[in-house]
Amino acid sequence: MPGGYMGKILFVDLSTGAIKEEALEEKMCRDFIGGYGIGVRILYSRQKAGVEPLGPENILGFVSGPLTGTPVPTGARFAAVAKSPLTGGWGDANSGGAFGPYLKCSGFDAVFFTGISPKPVYLLTDEGKAQLKDALSLWGKDTYETEDSLMAEYGKQSRVTCIGPAGEKLSLIASIMTDHGSALGRSGLGAVMGSKKLKALVARGSMEVPIADKVAVTKLRMEHIKSWQTPERSAHPMHQFGTSAGAYNAAHSGDSPVKNWGGIGVSDLPDREGFKANVIAARVEKLSGCWHCPIACKAIMKAGEGEYKYAAGSRRPEYETLAAFGSNCANNNIESISMVNDICNRAGIDTISGGTVISFAIELYENSILTKKDTDGIELKWGNHQAMVAITEKVAEREGVGDILADGVKIAAEKIGNGAEKFAVHIGGQELGMHDPKLIRPGQFDAARYQMDATPGRHTAGFGPDSFRTHIINSAGLCLFSGFRAATSEFDKRLVGLFNAVTGWNYTLGELLMAGERIDNLRHAFNLREGINELKWSVHPRIAGKPPQTTGPLANVTADIEAQVYWCLGALDWDRVTTKPSKGKLLSLGLEDVAKDLWP
C-alpha cells in the first residue's frame, strides 16, 4: 500500500453481527483518494438504487483520508456517507476533532455498516481488531455523556463518534457528533445511524500511519505553517476567535440571512453588538483545536450565567450557528445562542437546520399558521430568545410541535399545510448554509452550488470545475482552512507536494484535479440513479432575490442561478436538460460502470 493508508476496510452487518475485513485496493485510492470519494465508490458499487434511507439496505460509512492522522496541517478530518433521508439522494458530512486519526491508528481506513441491530450497539476498533458491544446502557444518553462514558472505559488512547437522542428518535436533521461538539451535521446522517441502532463508534490504537517521505512532509509542513505567520496571512485571529469572528460583519453585509431569508440585517437587526468577536471571546474558558491542528480555531465556553445556565465545557458557537439562531431568527442575544448550541450539540442536531426550522416556525407563528395552542403557549416571535430556546428543546425531545419540526422544514411544511410551504426555505429537502448567494463573491458560483451540488444547500461545496479542488481537500482528510489566505497557485503546489510526500506517488496537479472531477461525477451519478435531477429541485424565491430586496446591501440584487448553472453544466460536459454527464466524459474518467448505467 502507498503511504497514508492503513490498507484495511471493515464491513459490518448489524442484523447478524458479522464483521468482515477487506483489503483496500490501491487503484481505488488513486482514483478516489479517500473520505467521501472512496465512500461514494463503495456505495455506488454495492448499494442498489431505491433503498429506504432508514432501512437495513442503506449503507452507512465512516471514511478517513490519506492525509488524516499525518503531520500535514489540518489533517484531522473524516467523512460519513449514506443515502440521505432528507433529500433521498447522496448524503455526506464531515468533521474534524480526533476520531478520524484514531480510526486509522486503530488499524482501519474506513468502516461500512449495513442492516439494523436488534438492540443498541457500538463498534470498537482496537489495534487492528473490531467487535460489536452492547450499548443499551448508553441509549438515551446525550453525546457528551456517551463520549465521556466510553472514553472512561477505553482510556486516553481512544476517541468516540456517536449520536444523541435526536438520532435515536430518527430526527431527519440529526447529526453525528464527536469531540464534544464537532458535528457531521449535514444530510441527516444521524437519523441513519439511529435507524441502525448504532449508538457509537470507538477507535482505540497506537498504530502509526505510514508516510513515504517523512523528511519531505516535515519540511513542507513547516513551510506551510510559516506562511500563516506573515502579517498579511496571520492565522492568529482565526485561532483566537474562530469562525465566530465573521458573525458581526455578516449580519449587516448581506451575507447572513435574516428573518428566515426574508429580512434585511441593517433594518431588521440594527443591534448586532452581541455578535462582536470580543464579546463572544469574553465567554470563552480556553481555546482548543482539532487533532494536531496549528490553527486551532475552536474554543470551550465558561458555564453560562444569568438566564441561560449551560454547562461549562460547551463549545463556542461557530459562525453558521450564530447566523442560524441569530440573524435568521432576528435574535441578538448571544447567551441564548450559546444555550441552543449546547442543546443541539448534546442532542445531536445540525445547528444550521435547527436554526432554520426555528426561524421557519417563527414566521408561521407571525402569520397565524401556528398558534399558541400549537406551541403549548410559547409566544414564538422574532427576537424572542426565550421562546427560541424553548422550541429548540422541544425539537430535541420531539415533543409537541417539535416533533414536526425535527424532520426539517420541507416535511414540516407538508404536515402543517395551510400555506406553510411558502415559508419553507430549502433545496431538495435540505436547509441552506448561512451565506446568502446574492452577495457577490468574485469567481464563486454560490447560487449554483446550493442547487446543483449532490448534497444541496451546502455552504462548503462548489459547483463546476472549481469544485474539483474542494473534493480533493475533503477526500484527502484536510480542513477547508488548510489553504488559509494562500494564493490558489501557492496552495496547489503545497497540496500536491504534501500529497505525494505522504503517499509516495507522483501525482501532478492535473491528475489530482481529475480525481476531484471523478468524485464529482460519481456523487452526481448516485443522484441520477435515484431518479434525481438537481435542475428540478426548486429554489425558494428568497434565495435568488425574486423579487429583490428594496433596501440594504442587497437592494435590487437577484442571483442569476440559471446563468451560473448553464455555464457550469457546459464546462462539466453534462447535458443542460437531463444533467447526465456525456458518455465520453464518464469513460475519460474511468467510470465505465456509470457510463453503462446512464448510457445503456
C-alpha positions as CSV (number, residue, x, y, z in Angstrom):
1,M,0.0,0.0,0.0
2,P,1.1,3.6,-0.5
3,G,1.7,5.8,2.4
4,G,-1.2,7.5,4.1
5,Y,-3.4,4.3,4.1
6,M,-3.7,1.5,6.7
7,G,-4.9,-0.8,3.9
8,K,-8.0,-2.2,5.6
9,I,-11.8,-1.6,5.4
10,L,-14.4,-3.1,7.7
11,F,-17.9,-4.2,6.6
12,V,-20.3,-4.7,9.5
13,D,-23.7,-6.4,9.1
14,L,-25.6,-5.1,12.1
15,S,-28.5,-7.5,11.5
16,T,-26.3,-10.6,12.0
17,G,-23.4,-9.1,13.9
18,A,-21.0,-10.4,11.2
19,I,-17.8,-8.3,10.7
20,K,-15.7,-8.7,7.5
21,E,-12.4,-7.2,6.8
22,E,-11.3,-6.4,3.3
23,A,-8.1,-5.0,1.8
24,L,-8.3,-1.5,0.4
25,E,-7.5,-1.6,-3.3
26,E,-4.7,0.8,-4.4
27,K,-6.5,1.6,-7.6
28,M,-9.5,2.8,-5.6
29,C,-7.2,5.0,-3.5
30,R,-5.5,6.5,-6.6
31,D,-8.9,7.1,-8.3
32,F,-11.0,8.3,-5.4
33,I,-8.4,9.4,-2.8
34,G,-10.4,8.8,0.4
35,G,-13.2,10.3,2.5
36,Y,-16.5,10.7,0.6
37,G,-14.5,9.8,-2.6
38,I,-14.0,6.3,-1.5
39,G,-17.3,6.4,0.2
40,V,-19.3,7.1,-3.0
41,R,-17.3,4.5,-4.9
42,I,-18.3,1.8,-2.3
43,L,-21.9,2.8,-2.1
44,Y,-22.4,3.2,-5.9
45,S,-20.9,-0.3,-6.4
46,R,-22.5,-2.1,-3.5
47,Q,-25.9,-0.5,-2.9
48,K,-28.8,-0.8,-5.4
49,A,-31.0,2.2,-6.2
50,G,-34.2,2.8,-4.4
51,V,-33.3,1.6,-0.9
52,E,-35.1,3.2,2.0
53,P,-32.7,5.7,3.7
54,L,-33.8,4.5,7.2
55,G,-34.0,0.8,6.1
56,P,-31.5,-2.0,6.5
57,E,-30.1,-1.9,3.0
58,N,-28.8,1.7,3.3
59,I,-25.0,1.6,3.8
60,L,-23.6,4.0,6.4
61,G,-19.9,4.6,6.1
62,F,-17.2,6.3,8.0
63,V,-14.1,7.1,5.9
64,S,-10.8,8.8,6.6
65,G,-8.5,10.3,4.0
66,P,-4.8,9.6,3.2
67,L,-3.7,12.8,5.0
68,T,-5.9,12.1,8.1
69,G,-3.7,11.4,11.0
70,T,-0.5,12.6,9.4
71,P,1.6,15.7,10.1
72,V,0.0,17.5,7.2
73,P,-1.5,20.7,8.7
74,T,-5.3,20.3,9.4
75,G,-5.1,16.6,8.6
76,A,-7.8,15.5,11.1
77,R,-11.0,15.2,9.1
78,F,-13.2,12.2,8.2
79,A,-16.5,11.7,6.5
80,A,-19.7,9.9,7.0
81,V,-21.7,8.8,3.9
82,A,-25.1,7.2,3.2
83,K,-28.3,7.8,1.2
84,S,-29.8,10.9,2.8
85,P,-33.2,10.7,4.4
86,L,-33.6,14.5,3.8
87,T,-33.1,14.5,0.1
88,G,-33.5,10.9,-0.9
89,G,-30.1,11.2,-2.7
90,W,-26.4,11.2,-2.0
91,G,-25.6,12.2,1.6
92,D,-22.3,13.0,3.2
93,A,-21.0,15.1,6.1
94,N,-17.5,15.6,7.6
95,S,-15.9,16.6,10.8
96,G,-12.7,17.4,12.5
97,G,-11.8,16.5,16.1
98,A,-9.7,13.5,16.7
99,F,-11.8,10.5,15.7
100,G,-10.5,10.3,12.1
101,P,-6.8,10.0,13.1
102,Y,-7.7,7.5,15.9
103,L,-9.7,5.3,13.5
104,K,-6.5,5.0,11.4
105,C,-4.4,4.4,14.5
106,S,-6.8,1.6,15.4
107,G,-5.9,-0.1,12.1
108,F,-8.6,0.9,9.6
109,D,-9.2,3.4,6.9
110,A,-13.0,3.0,6.8
111,V,-16.0,1.2,8.3
112,F,-19.2,0.5,6.5
113,F,-22.4,-0.7,8.2
114,T,-25.5,-2.4,6.7
115,G,-28.6,-3.9,8.4
116,I,-30.3,-3.0,11.6
117,S,-29.2,-4.3,15.0
118,P,-31.9,-5.9,17.2
119,K,-30.6,-3.9,20.1
120,P,-28.4,-0.8,20.6
121,V,-24.7,-1.5,19.9
122,Y,-21.5,0.3,19.4
123,L,-18.4,-0.7,17.4
124,L,-15.0,-0.9,18.9
125,T,-11.9,-0.9,16.7
126,D,-8.8,-1.7,18.7
127,E,-5.3,-2.3,17.4
128,G,-6.4,-3.9,14.1
129,K,-9.4,-5.8,15.6
130,A,-13.1,-5.0,15.8
131,Q,-16.1,-6.1,17.8
132,L,-19.7,-5.0,18.4
133,K,-20.5,-4.2,22.0
134,D,-23.8,-3.7,23.9
135,A,-24.9,-0.1,24.1
136,L,-28.2,-0.5,25.9
137,S,-26.8,1.5,28.9
138,L,-25.8,4.3,26.6
139,W,-29.1,4.5,24.7
140,G,-30.9,7.8,25.7
141,K,-27.7,9.5,26.8
142,D,-26.6,12.7,25.2
143,T,-23.4,12.9,23.1
144,Y,-21.3,14.4,25.9
145,E,-22.4,11.7,28.3
146,T,-21.8,9.0,25.7
147,E,-18.3,10.2,24.8
148,D,-17.3,10.6,28.5
149,S,-18.6,7.1,29.4
150,L,-16.8,5.3,26.6
151,M,-13.5,7.2,26.9
152,A,-13.6,6.5,30.7
153,E,-13.8,2.8,29.8
154,Y,-11.2,2.7,27.0
155,G,-8.8,5.4,28.0
156,K,-6.9,8.4,26.5
157,Q,-5.8,6.4,23.5
158,S,-9.5,6.2,22.3
159,R,-11.9,8.6,20.6
160,V,-15.6,8.4,20.1
161,T,-18.2,9.4,17.5
162,C,-21.8,9.0,18.4
163,I,-25.4,10.1,18.1
164,G,-27.6,11.7,20.8
165,P,-31.3,11.4,21.5
166,A,-32.2,13.2,18.2
167,G,-30.6,10.5,16.2
168,E,-32.1,7.8,18.3
169,K,-35.6,9.3,17.7
170,L,-34.9,9.5,13.9
171,S,-35.0,13.3,13.6
172,L,-34.1,13.9,10.0
173,I,-32.0,16.9,10.9
174,A,-30.0,14.8,13.4
175,S,-26.2,15.0,13.2
176,I,-23.4,12.6,14.2
177,M,-21.2,14.1,16.9
178,T,-17.6,13.8,18.1
179,D,-15.1,15.6,20.3
180,H,-17.7,17.3,22.5
181,G,-19.4,19.5,19.9
182,S,-17.8,18.7,16.5
183,A,-20.6,17.7,14.1
184,L,-21.0,15.6,11.0
185,G,-24.1,17.8,10.6
186,R,-25.5,17.7,7.1
187,S,-27.7,15.2,5.2
188,G,-29.5,13.8,8.2
189,L,-27.0,11.0,8.7
190,G,-27.6,11.0,12.5
191,A,-31.0,9.5,11.7
192,V,-29.5,6.8,9.5
193,M,-27.2,5.9,12.4
194,G,-30.1,5.8,14.8
195,S,-32.2,3.7,12.5
196,K,-29.5,1.0,12.6
197,K,-29.5,1.1,16.5
198,L,-25.8,2.1,16.2
199,K,-25.1,4.4,19.1
200,A,-21.4,5.0,18.7
201,L,-18.0,4.0,17.2
202,V,-15.0,3.8,19.5
203,A,-11.5,3.9,17.9
204,R,-8.5,2.9,20.1
205,G,-5.0,2.3,19.0
206,S,-1.4,3.3,18.7
207,M,-0.6,2.2,15.1
208,E,1.4,4.7,13.1
209,V,0.1,6.0,9.8
210,P,2.7,5.1,7.2
211,I,4.4,8.0,5.4
212,A,6.5,7.6,2.3
213,D,8.9,10.5,2.9
214,K,8.8,11.8,6.4
215,V,11.6,14.3,5.8
216,A,9.8,15.9,2.9
217,V,6.5,16.0,4.9
218,T,8.2,17.7,7.8
219,K,9.8,20.3,5.6
220,L,6.6,21.1,3.7
221,R,4.6,21.2,6.9
222,M,6.9,23.9,8.4
223,E,6.8,25.9,5.2
224,H,3.0,25.8,5.2
225,I,2.7,26.8,8.8
226,K,5.3,29.6,8.3
227,S,3.1,31.1,5.6
228,W,0.4,31.6,8.2
229,Q,2.7,33.6,10.4
230,T,3.2,36.5,8.0
231,P,1.3,39.8,8.9
232,E,-0.9,39.6,5.7
233,R,-1.8,36.0,6.3
234,S,-1.7,35.6,10.1
235,A,-3.9,32.8,11.4
236,H,-3.9,34.4,14.8
237,P,-7.4,35.9,14.5
238,M,-8.8,32.5,13.4
239,H,-7.1,30.9,16.4
240,Q,-8.4,33.5,18.8
241,F,-11.9,33.9,17.6
242,G,-12.6,31.0,15.2
243,T,-15.4,31.4,12.6
244,S,-17.4,33.4,15.2
245,A,-15.4,36.4,14.1
246,G,-17.4,36.6,10.9
247,A,-20.9,37.0,12.5
248,Y,-20.7,40.7,13.3
249,N,-20.0,42.0,9.8
250,A,-22.0,39.3,8.1
251,A,-25.2,40.3,9.9
252,H,-25.2,43.7,8.1
253,S,-23.2,43.0,4.9
254,G,-25.9,40.8,3.4
255,D,-24.0,37.6,3.9
256,S,-26.1,36.2,6.8
257,P,-29.7,35.5,6.1
258,V,-32.2,37.5,8.2
259,K,-35.7,36.6,9.4
260,N,-35.9,33.2,7.5
261,W,-34.1,34.7,4.5
262,G,-36.8,37.4,4.1
263,G,-35.3,40.3,6.1
264,I,-32.6,42.9,5.9
265,G,-30.0,43.0,8.7
266,V,-29.4,46.7,8.8
267,S,-33.1,47.4,9.4
268,D,-34.4,44.1,11.0
269,L,-31.5,43.6,13.3
270,P,-29.9,47.0,13.9
271,D,-28.3,45.9,17.2
272,R,-25.6,43.3,16.4
273,E,-23.3,44.1,19.4
274,G,-23.8,40.6,20.8
275,F,-22.0,39.2,17.7
276,K,-18.8,41.0,18.2
277,A,-15.8,38.6,18.4
278,N,-14.5,40.1,21.7
279,V,-18.0,39.8,23.3
280,I,-18.1,36.1,22.4
281,A,-14.4,35.6,23.4
282,A,-15.2,37.0,26.9
283,R,-17.3,33.9,27.5
284,V,-14.5,31.5,26.5
285,E,-12.8,29.3,29.1
286,K,-10.0,28.1,26.9
287,L,-9.0,27.8,23.2
288,S,-8.8,24.3,21.6
289,G,-8.5,22.7,18.2
290,C,-8.7,19.5,16.2
291,W,-6.0,16.8,16.3
292,H,-2.6,18.5,15.9
293,C,-4.0,21.5,14.1
294,P,-1.7,24.5,14.0
295,I,-4.7,26.9,13.6
296,A,-6.8,25.5,16.4
297,C,-9.9,27.6,15.8
298,K,-12.2,26.0,18.4
299,A,-13.0,27.1,22.0
300,I,-14.6,25.8,25.1
301,M,-17.1,28.1,27.0
302,K,-17.3,29.0,30.6
303,A,-20.5,27.9,32.3
304,G,-23.5,30.1,31.4
305,E,-24.6,32.7,33.9
306,G,-27.8,34.5,34.4
307,E,-30.8,33.4,32.5
308,Y,-29.1,30.6,30.5
309,K,-27.1,28.2,32.6
310,Y,-25.5,25.9,30.0
311,A,-22.8,23.7,31.5
312,A,-19.1,24.5,31.5
313,G,-17.3,22.7,28.7
314,S,-19.8,23.5,26.0
315,R,-18.5,24.5,22.6
316,R,-18.2,28.1,21.3
317,P,-20.9,28.6,18.6
318,E,-19.5,28.6,15.1
319,Y,-20.5,31.3,12.5
320,E,-23.2,29.1,11.0
321,T,-24.8,28.6,14.4
322,L,-24.6,32.3,15.2
323,A,-26.3,33.2,11.9
324,A,-28.9,30.4,12.0
325,F,-30.1,31.1,15.6
326,G,-29.1,34.8,15.5
327,S,-29.7,36.9,12.5
328,N,-32.0,34.4,10.8
329,C,-34.2,34.5,13.9
330,A,-33.7,38.2,14.4
331,N,-32.1,37.4,17.7
332,N,-29.0,39.3,19.1
333,N,-28.8,37.6,22.5
334,I,-25.5,35.7,22.5
335,E,-26.3,33.8,25.7
336,S,-29.4,32.2,24.2
337,I,-27.4,31.2,21.1
338,S,-24.8,29.6,23.3
339,M,-27.6,27.8,25.1
340,V,-29.3,26.4,21.9
341,N,-25.9,25.5,20.6
342,D,-25.3,23.3,23.6
343,I,-28.8,21.8,23.4
344,C,-28.2,20.9,19.8
345,N,-24.7,19.5,20.3
346,R,-25.8,17.3,23.2
347,A,-28.9,16.1,21.4
348,G,-27.1,15.7,18.1
349,I,-28.9,18.2,15.9
350,D,-27.4,20.0,12.9
351,T,-27.4,23.7,14.1
352,I,-27.9,25.0,10.5
353,S,-31.1,23.0,10.1
354,G,-32.0,23.6,13.7
355,G,-31.9,27.4,13.4
356,T,-33.7,27.3,10.1
357,V,-36.6,25.3,11.4
358,I,-36.9,27.7,14.3
359,S,-36.9,30.8,12.0
360,F,-39.5,28.9,9.8
361,A,-41.7,28.2,12.9
362,I,-41.4,31.9,14.0
363,E,-42.6,33.1,10.6
364,L,-45.5,30.6,10.7
365,Y,-46.5,32.0,14.1
366,E,-46.2,35.6,12.9
367,N,-48.6,34.7,10.1
368,S,-51.0,32.8,12.3
369,I,-50.3,29.4,10.7
370,L,-49.1,28.2,14.0
371,T,-50.8,29.4,17.2
372,K,-50.2,29.4,20.9
373,K,-52.2,26.2,21.1
374,D,-49.7,24.6,18.6
375,T,-46.7,25.8,20.6
376,D,-48.0,25.0,24.1
377,G,-48.4,28.6,24.9
378,I,-44.9,29.7,23.7
379,E,-45.1,33.2,22.0
380,L,-42.9,32.5,19.0
381,K,-42.0,36.0,17.9
382,W,-39.0,37.4,16.0
383,G,-36.2,38.1,18.6
384,N,-37.9,36.3,21.4
385,H,-34.9,34.3,22.6
386,Q,-36.7,32.7,25.5
387,A,-39.2,31.2,23.0
388,M,-36.5,30.2,20.6
389,V,-34.7,28.2,23.4
390,A,-38.0,26.6,24.5
391,I,-38.9,25.4,21.0
392,T,-35.4,24.1,20.4
393,E,-35.8,22.0,23.5
394,K,-39.0,20.6,22.0
395,V,-37.3,19.8,18.7
396,A,-34.5,18.0,20.6
397,E,-37.1,15.9,22.5
398,R,-39.6,15.5,19.6
399,E,-42.2,16.9,21.9
400,G,-45.3,18.8,20.7
401,V,-44.7,21.0,17.7
402,G,-41.0,20.0,18.0
403,D,-41.9,16.5,16.8
404,I,-43.0,18.0,13.4
405,L,-40.1,20.5,13.2
406,A,-37.5,17.7,13.9
407,D,-37.7,16.4,10.4
408,G,-36.8,19.7,8.7
409,V,-38.7,22.5,7.0
410,K,-39.8,20.6,3.9
411,I,-41.6,17.7,5.7
412,A,-42.8,20.1,8.5
413,A,-44.5,22.3,5.9
414,E,-46.1,19.3,4.3
415,K,-47.5,18.2,7.6
416,I,-48.6,21.7,8.8
417,G,-50.2,22.7,5.5
418,N,-52.3,25.9,5.3
419,G,-49.7,27.7,3.2
420,A,-46.7,26.7,5.3
421,E,-44.7,25.7,2.3
422,K,-44.4,29.3,1.3
423,F,-42.1,29.9,4.2
424,A,-40.0,26.6,3.9
425,V,-36.6,27.7,2.7
426,H,-34.7,24.6,1.5
427,I,-33.4,23.0,-1.6
428,G,-34.2,19.3,-2.2
429,G,-35.3,19.0,1.4
430,Q,-32.0,20.3,2.9
431,E,-31.8,23.6,4.7
432,L,-29.2,26.0,3.4
433,G,-25.9,27.2,4.8
434,M,-25.8,30.7,6.3
435,H,-24.3,32.5,3.3
436,D,-26.6,34.5,1.0
437,P,-25.8,33.7,-2.6
438,K,-26.9,37.1,-3.7
439,L,-23.8,38.6,-2.1
440,I,-21.3,38.7,-4.9
441,R,-18.0,36.8,-4.3
442,P,-15.7,37.0,-7.4
443,G,-15.2,33.7,-9.1
444,Q,-17.7,31.8,-7.0
445,F,-20.9,30.2,-8.2
446,D,-22.7,30.4,-4.8
447,A,-26.2,30.2,-6.1
448,A,-25.4,27.3,-8.4
449,R,-23.7,25.3,-5.8
450,Y,-26.7,25.5,-3.4
451,Q,-28.9,23.9,-6.1
452,M,-26.6,21.7,-8.0
453,D,-24.1,20.0,-5.6
454,A,-25.1,16.4,-5.0
455,T,-25.8,17.5,-1.4
456,P,-27.8,20.7,-1.8
457,G,-27.6,23.8,0.4
458,R,-24.0,23.1,1.2
459,H,-22.0,26.2,2.0
460,T,-18.7,24.3,1.9
461,A,-19.4,22.8,-1.5
462,G,-18.8,24.1,-5.0
463,F,-20.2,23.5,-8.5
464,G,-18.5,23.4,-11.8
465,P,-14.7,22.9,-12.4
466,D,-13.8,25.0,-9.4
467,S,-15.4,22.3,-7.2
468,F,-12.7,19.7,-8.0
469,R,-10.2,21.2,-5.7
470,T,-12.7,21.1,-2.8
471,H,-13.4,17.4,-3.4
472,I,-9.6,16.8,-3.2
473,I,-9.3,18.6,0.1
474,N,-12.4,16.9,1.6
475,S,-11.5,13.4,0.4
476,A,-7.9,13.7,1.5
477,G,-8.9,14.4,5.1
478,L,-8.0,18.1,5.2
479,C,-9.9,21.1,6.5
480,L,-11.1,23.8,4.1
481,F,-9.0,26.2,6.1
482,S,-5.9,24.2,5.1
483,G,-5.3,26.8,2.3
484,F,-5.9,29.7,4.8
485,R,-5.3,33.0,2.9
486,A,-2.9,31.4,0.5
487,A,-2.9,32.2,-3.2
488,T,-4.5,29.3,-5.2
489,S,-1.3,28.5,-7.1
490,E,0.8,28.5,-3.9
491,F,-1.7,26.3,-2.1
492,D,-1.9,23.9,-5.1
493,K,1.8,23.5,-5.1
494,R,1.9,22.7,-1.4
495,L,-1.1,20.3,-1.7
496,V,0.5,18.3,-4.5
497,G,3.8,18.2,-2.6
498,L,2.3,17.1,0.7
499,F,0.1,14.5,-1.0
500,N,3.0,12.9,-2.9
501,A,5.3,13.1,0.1
502,V,2.8,11.2,2.2
503,T,1.7,8.6,-0.4
504,G,4.9,8.2,-2.4
505,W,3.0,8.7,-5.6
506,N,4.0,11.3,-8.2
507,Y,0.7,13.0,-8.9
508,T,0.5,16.1,-11.0
509,L,-2.0,18.8,-10.1
510,G,-3.9,17.8,-13.2
511,E,-4.2,14.2,-12.1
512,L,-5.4,15.3,-8.7
513,L,-8.0,17.6,-10.2
514,M,-9.1,14.7,-12.4
515,A,-9.6,12.7,-9.2
516,G,-11.8,15.5,-7.9
517,E,-13.8,15.6,-11.1
518,R,-14.2,11.8,-11.0
519,I,-15.6,12.1,-7.4
520,D,-17.9,14.9,-8.5
521,N,-19.3,12.9,-11.4
522,L,-19.9,9.8,-9.3
523,R,-21.7,11.7,-6.5
524,H,-23.9,13.2,-9.2
525,A,-24.4,9.8,-10.8
526,F,-25.6,8.4,-7.5
527,N,-28.4,11.0,-7.6
528,L,-29.3,10.3,-11.2
529,R,-29.6,6.6,-10.4
530,E,-32.0,7.6,-7.6
531,G,-34.1,9.5,-10.2
532,I,-32.9,12.9,-9.0
533,N,-32.1,15.7,-11.5
534,E,-30.9,18.6,-9.4
535,L,-32.2,21.0,-12.0
536,K,-35.7,20.0,-10.9
537,W,-35.0,20.9,-7.3
538,S,-37.0,24.1,-6.7
539,V,-35.1,27.2,-5.4
540,H,-37.1,29.3,-2.9
541,P,-37.6,32.8,-4.4
542,R,-35.9,34.4,-1.4
543,I,-32.6,32.6,-2.1
544,A,-32.4,34.1,-5.5
545,G,-33.9,37.5,-4.7
546,K,-37.2,37.2,-6.6
547,P,-38.4,39.9,-6.0
548,P,-35.2,41.7,-5.0
549,Q,-34.9,43.5,-1.7
550,T,-35.6,47.2,-1.9
551,T,-33.1,48.5,0.7
552,G,-29.9,47.4,2.3
553,P,-26.7,46.0,0.8
554,L,-28.5,43.6,-1.5
555,A,-31.0,46.1,-2.8
556,N,-32.1,45.3,-6.4
557,V,-29.8,42.2,-6.5
558,T,-31.1,39.0,-8.0
559,A,-28.8,35.9,-8.2
560,D,-28.8,34.6,-11.7
561,I,-28.8,31.0,-10.8
562,E,-29.9,29.9,-14.3
563,A,-26.9,31.5,-16.0
564,Q,-24.5,30.1,-13.4
565,V,-25.9,26.6,-13.8
566,Y,-26.0,26.8,-17.6
567,W,-22.3,27.8,-17.8
568,C,-21.2,25.1,-15.3
569,L,-23.1,22.3,-17.0
570,G,-21.4,23.1,-20.2
571,A,-18.0,23.2,-18.6
572,L,-18.6,19.9,-16.9
573,D,-19.8,18.3,-20.1
574,W,-23.2,17.5,-18.5
575,D,-26.4,17.7,-20.5
576,R,-28.2,21.0,-19.9
577,V,-31.6,19.3,-19.6
578,T,-31.1,15.9,-18.2
579,T,-27.8,16.8,-16.4
580,K,-26.3,13.4,-17.5
581,P,-22.6,13.5,-18.0
582,S,-21.6,12.7,-21.5
583,K,-20.6,9.1,-22.2
584,G,-17.2,10.3,-23.4
585,K,-16.7,12.3,-20.1
586,L,-17.5,9.2,-18.0
587,L,-15.2,7.0,-20.0
588,S,-12.4,9.5,-19.9
589,L,-12.7,9.4,-16.1
590,G,-12.6,5.6,-16.0
591,L,-16.2,5.4,-14.8
592,E,-17.2,2.6,-17.3
593,D,-19.8,1.2,-15.0
594,V,-21.5,4.5,-14.7
595,A,-21.4,5.1,-18.4
596,K,-23.1,1.7,-18.9
597,D,-25.8,2.6,-16.3
598,L,-26.5,6.0,-17.8
599,W,-26.0,5.2,-21.5
600,P,-27.2,1.6,-21.9
